[in-house]
């Protein structure tokens, strides 16, 4: 659901590509304790920091990745 169709089309066209995505699902991790919306938002913010760091590294090193 996240980029699958796009990656398929790009691959069929022999275009190099990669997907970096973040999936935060309020229903993910259902367990004995109900998750509050605040906890969900905190987890999403934590994940966003990781994704931003990954994207920063990819952009910083894009010349070597494209070669």
Residue pairs with C-beta under 8 A, 6 or more apart in sequence:
2 19
2 21
2 23
3 19
3 21
6 17
6 19
7 17
7 19
10 16
10 17
11 17
16 66
18 58
20 51
20 54
20 55
20 58
21 51
22 44
22 47
22 48
22 50
22 51
24 40
24 43
24 44
24 47
26 35
26 37
26 40
29 35
58 65
